[in-house]
Amino acid sequence: MTAFDRGLLGHRCWLELATGERVDLPVERWTAIPCDGDDVLLDACEGPTIDIGCGPGRLTAALTERGVASLGVDISATAVRLTHARGAAALRRDVFDRVPGEGRWRHALLADGNIGIGGDPLRLLTRMAELVADGGTLLVELDPPGRGIRQDRVRLRPGSDDGGAWFTWAWVGVEAIAELAARTAFRVAWATRRGHRWFACLEKA
């Protein structure tokens, strides 16, 4: 079982950066019922929604309970299993591989820092534009203002004895999302704060 899988099950884990910094992952939020700002994302989804990096499925399941057609996507078999256990649909898939309904989703979610997937936010937003229908939206959770765009090599801890494999991750401050969106098919419709969390809604032209 990987460190990420243990986190999905509620065990503490964190990202160790190549600089030696440590970023704790919000495993308590992953495994809880929707709260602490999740309603900003959920209330914005009124049609078929794809949840990228769905983890244990709290948002996918909450949308399903609201009667919104939704699909979770995650590379972790544990994440998919936990999402199914919540009564929601999920698929084990890399977002950069072929996924169902490309170009027809009304909404897409990148919650819990998943803007960092792949370590290249511009590439990820370009890919999301391929998934979302014209006039649809991408709901993104972002870092607080002043963080800009940061990319770094990271690994999940606690991992194996050798520390686990390094991979690239990214972080995007809320003030930087407009520039990224302008380089894709999206534009920023709104940005907001709820407690310590920041969100933006990107509309596809």
C-alpha positions, -999 to 999 in steps of 0.1 A, spaced: 0 0 0 14 34 -10 15 65 13 -13 80 -8 -35 50 -3 -29 52 35 -38 89 33 -71 80 15 -78 57 44 -73 86 69 -37 81 79 -14 111 81 8 117 51 26 147 36 46 159 6 83 162 11 98 187 -13 132 185 -28 140 216 -8 133 197 24 100 215 31 70 195 41 34 201 31 8 182 51 -20 167 31 -56 173 43 -65 136 48 -91 145 74 -110 165 48 -106 138 21 -123 112 43 -149 134 59 -184 144 47 -183 176 26 -177 206 47 -153 236 52 -160 253 18 -169 222 -3 -204 238 -8 -187 264 -31 -178 236 -55 -210 215 -51 -234 244 -55 -218 254 -87 -224 220 -104 -259 218 -119 -252 192 -146 -230 163 -154 -197 167 -135 -163 150 -137 -142 150 -105 -106 148 -114 -84 133 -86 -116 123 -67 -98 105 -39 -122 86 -16 -151 103 -34 -166 128 -9 -175 153 -37 -185 127 -63 -208 110 -38 -222 143 -26 -231 153 -61 -247 119 -67 -268 123 -36 -280 157 -50 -291 140 -82 -262 154 -103 -247 129 -127 -211 126 -117 -180 105 -123 -148 104 -102 -115 98 -118 -83 88 -100 -51 68 -106 -55 50 -73 -74 17 -71 -80 24 -34 -96 58 -43 -119 42 -68 -129 14 -44 -137 40 -17 -157 61 -41 -178 31 -51 -183 23 -14 -199 57 -11 -224 48 -38 -208 69 -65 -193 61 -99 -155 62 -104 -130 52 -129 -93 43 -125 -76 65 -151 -50 91 -156 -66 123 -166 -43 126 -196 -56 93 -209 -89 88 -227 -119 93 -203 -156 90 -210 -176 119 -222 -147 140 -234 -160 174 -246 -195 169 -231 -191 175 -193 -210 205 -180 -186 209 -151 -152 196 -140 -136 197 -105 -100 202 -95 -104 203 -57 -79 198 -28 -50 212 -47 -54 189 -78 -44 218 -100 -10 204 -92 -16 171 -110 12 164 -135 33 194 -123 23 216 -152 -9 237 -146 -11 250 -182 -10 215 -196 -36 204 -171 -60 233 -179 -55 226 -216 -65 190 -210 -95 201 -189 -107 223 -218 -109 191 -238 -132 175 -213 -156 204 -207 -183 213 -231 -185 248 -246 -202 270 -220 -192 246 -193 -171 254 -162 -140 242 -144 -141 246 -106 -106 249 -92 -93 251 -56 -62 274 -54 -36 286 -30 -40 320 -12 -30 352 -30 7 359 -33 18 324 -40 21 327 -78 28 295 -97 53 271 -82 65 237 -94 88 214 -74 99 178 -71 81 160 -43 76 126 -28 49 112 -5 58 105 31 58 84 51 67 61 22 89 31 17 123 27 33 139 44 3 116 74 6 94 66 -24 95 79 -60 99 116 -67 75 133 -90 66 169 -101 38 188 -84 25 224 -88 7 250 -68 -12 280 -82 -21 311 -62 -56 326 -68 -41 357 -84 -22 336 -110 -52 317 -124 -64 344 -148 -31 344 -167 -32 306 -170 -68 306 -181 -62 332 -207 -37 308 -224 -64 282 -227 -100 281 -237 -111 294 -202 -118 327 -186 -122 334 -149 -159 339 -141 -154 344 -104 -130 338 -75 -139 335 -38 -127 326 -4 -143 304 22 -124 303 54 -88 294 46 -97 280 12 -97 298 -22 -117 288 -53 -122 300 -88 -147 292 -115 -134 291 -151 -158 293 -180 -151 277 -213 -159 299 -243 
